[in-house]
């Protein structure tokens, strides 16, 4: 059997490098599977619903909050996690308030982010959550990934908090919009029953 190399495949060399980098990142991210008592799971599901979260977000919140409370506060990852938790909490509270005020519309995610960004604590926490460790290309790329992941999570949490669904285009795909004057650049349009 003949050996193949990146040059032998039809995939451009640049894509091979990106794929290798993505696979390496996936190796570093850990999915943890464990069993819990059914009553514990039911309690957590109900707690998540009461907080406007799904179970995976609640479990992530519990884990990250534990790390923030117990890790040395001068470590970069603990500071990033503390910022992330604060950003999500502020956005979730803002979404709840705006929804109660009747401010829901299809651009709700953008409107919640804009209103949240008027809060100096939100902006400071957002900067901490997405801060680059240094000025090198790897540090800036890491900060960009952190910002993208945080923005996506914010969108999901805002949507779930108010019981909304993604708005669909007539051809069936999810409707998205862009913004140039906000912390987020793209977001999902939302809908919900009145």
Buried (B, 14 or more C-beta within 10 A) or exposed (E): EEEEEEEEEEEEEEEBEEEEEEEEEEEEEEEEEEEEEEEEEEEBEEEBBEBBBBBEBBBBBEEBEEBBEEBEEEEEEBBBBBBBBBBBBBBBBBBBEBBEEEBBEBBBBBBBBBBBBEBEEBBEBBEBBBBBEEEEEEEEEBBEEBBBEBBBBBBBBBBBBBEBEBBEEEEEEEBBBEBEEBBBEBBBBBBBEE
